[in-house]
Amino acid sequence: MAKVEMYTTRICSYCVMAKRLLSSIDQEYTEIGVDFDHGKRAWLVETTGQRTVPQIFIDGQPIGGYQELAALHRSGELARLLS
């Protein structure tokens, strides 16, 4: 099974939706809170080019946020990436 990491903040509806989607397909993930960690936030911007959360990584590769995750799920590509 693929390793999934999700960078989140506590007050983020898209983070909740991403966690719900992953849970609905029984995919384990590691949640990394970045609420007060400026170093991790800076790393995310440098790595992904995005300032928003969630930022989701599958096996170390950034796939984007909730909308990208949902699109991958709808297309069936998420199942392939996670297998």
Secondary structure by P-SEA (a helix, b strand, c coil): cbbbbbbbccccaaaaaaaaaaaaabbbbbbbbccccaaaaaaaaaacccccccbbbccccccccaaaaaaaaaaaaaaaaac
